[in-house]
């Protein structure tokens, strides 16, 4: 049975298990990373949340990258936004994060919901999985400009490797929509408040973006913590097949969940196309904020983080103004490591992959890339590193990607190339901690 054909059967099984689990769970477990059930007598914000032993971990994330063009005035007023997100690990409860980072006025969310998708890449919800979300016990929330909110936990059995529907309704104009442009996943919109529509029929609008939602956490018995991957388009997976979850982080998550040679961690993807270590984009707040600028929010702000993977640096070289001083780039990468070590987090980096044949290639930029890689290989930048350069380059022309790993633009990998990145990553490098530095 193929993965796609098995999805419908999985959805049916979910519906049965949810019905059974509803008779078992009766409280809430809310502390990040705590493997303890709720104390007797406490009333949860959301009465549908479970009393279950488990660990809160990140199951999915997407970095807010900027304001969506064309939404400057009305935002998504009068429409329901149904984001389709793919979770790598399952759980018995869920909570979401909504962001108004790039908004210029308060974002009014009067209705929000979460459900397991009936099938992959579908706006319809699986039977008996639709749940209304609340915020501090209320069904509506006002998100100030530049801020985010986290929903209350709600009981919902979410299988690993499944699509989840996160839906919001905004009745009034809210200005620029905070979004992630390169989702590699189709999401949906509907006119009016269709937040709890199960059929998906009203969701006739399609979009390649994720809007407002930036994280989804689950209460899990499948994972002991979260690995955050901070990266650029190579982590964002911009050339991977849409709707197939073929980013290298998806494959890494599958390895961690199914293998016995690594820690029990989930993986969340904090890649932004075009992202750099040192330089942010324009605007206040800056679009495409640099790795150093967004580290606190996109890495340290995630749930129960145990390790950090950094795959950044190539855009500092390729994008204008070109950074040709390798020492500045490696100093920035060390700065990211220091930020992680301040929290006792281990940092795994990666060498920069070749880009000969890309329209931005120059011989002096190639020298910078080689110099950065030499410093990474010396062991003086990260706690450990994955040699993506060596794994994907053409052995007969090391300045280029091997053809089968090349998407065709001579910079971004193919699906096979992304899989290769995950395959050569040593899972044991994620084990352990770094001494906290104050």
Secondary structure, DSSP 4 states (H G I P E B T S, - for coil): --HHHHHHHHHHHHHHHHHHHHTT--S---STT---PPPTTPPPSSTT------EEEEEEE----EEPTT-TTTTTTTEEEEEEEEESS-EEEEEEEEE-TT-SS-EEE-EEEEEEBSSTT-SSBPTT--EE--BTTBS-EEE-TT-EEEPPPEEEEE-TTEEEEEEEEE-S--SSPEEES--SS-EEEEES--TT-SS-TT--EEESSEESEEEEEEEESS-SEEEEEEESHHHHTTTSPTTS--SHHHHHHHHHHH-SSS--EEEEEEE-TT--SS---STTTTTT--HHHHHIIIIITSTTEEEEEEE--HHHHHSSSP---HHHHHHHHHHHHHHHHTTT-EEEEEPPPP-TTSTT--HHHHHHHHHHHHHHHTTSSSSEEE-HHHHHEETTEEEEE-GGGB-SSSSSB-HHHHHHHHHHS-GGGG-S------
